[in-house]
Amino acid sequence: STGRVFNFAAGPATLPESVILEAQAELFNYQGSGMSIMEMSHRSKEFDYVIKKAESDLRSLLSISDDYSVLFLQGGATTQFAALPLNLCASPDTTVDYIVTGSWGDKAFKEAQKYCKPNLVWSGKAEKYTNIPSFDSLQQSPDARYLHICANETIHGVEFKDYPTPANKEAVLVADMSSNFCSKPVDVSRFGLIYAGAQKNVGPSGVTVVIVRKDLIGNAQPITPVMLDYKTHADTLSLYNTPPCFAIYICGLVFADLLKQGGLVEVEKNNAKKAGMLYDTIDASGGYYVCPVEKSVRSLMNVPFTLRRSELEKTFIAEASKEGMVQLKGHRSVGGMRASIYNAMPLAGVEKLVAFMKDFQARNP
Ligand code: PMP
């Protein structure tokens, strides 16, 4: 055995074994340069190739047109909660709309209150974030600059399967795709901006990908810090200052791997199969396992569930861990269990979990 476990963590999360091994092989002496990527100048010809290849592979994966810039930034998705209104709103009086389907969307909404006038179009809080509104009933602001969604709520396991259209022509759709980035094809042209922390589906922590329509760049509010201004990074191909080189390098390996797998259509098929197995097991358990999320919007990436006999949850998590399935504890804010099954979680990991769940139920009726 390699000693590797099935890691169901929500992020940082499991990465493809082939990518880890490739990085290991290149770690000591990157392609004959005599040093590792970590030790190398971000202005070197080797790193120039790495970052450009990462960008072009990502563009291929998501069919990103030349109308968009792809930026590799720091500060996590959390920093984007502030960067968005700073860049997209002409002034602190600008109106924007937020649909809040979980706690990440709520954090984004609250941060925006410092830099513009966000309007809460819809919140799922009263129903404990278990659904997504129907789009026709939304009361959007007539003058909103953008409409923000969190495409996949990592903690609550609620995922948009389709996207709303902003009500007025001046507004653009903005999405936090941190936890379902590159898990399925997405029509980027429907969005003004997409952002994603890498550490779930595409790499280690430390880099955040921003895909932004070029005409939205260059109008930041005057108080915007230079590091948060998209123009700074778009003008310099994300090399204004020292970028998170190693994280970008790993993302590049992951993008290449996803292309090798046949691209995001294939990737989505695998993800649907894995998630389907898990939800089917939950739903066929006769109420022994419960997933509170409305069926049509259940996430393919993060599967939260509880045990009817909640006193057994600790045992469930401990026994699973002993069998090499780790990090199944739910987020501290909601409790229960959560299986994060990102792209890199092998089918074998989900098969093992499902078998364990059935066995656990049989042993502890
Ligand atoms: N948005 C979503 C959907 C997330 O899952 C997370 C992290 N769990 C964040 C934002 C915050 O990301 P970061 O830690 O990179 O700031």
Boltz pocket constraint, residues with backbone or C-beta under 6 A from the ligand:
constraints:
  - pocket:
      binder: B
      contacts: [[A, 10], [A, 11], [A, 75], [A, 76], [A, 77], [A, 78], [A, 79], [A, 104], [A, 150], [A, 152], [A, 153], [A, 154], [A, 155], [A, 176], [A, 177], [A, 178], [A, 179], [A, 197], [A, 198]]
      max_distance: 6.0
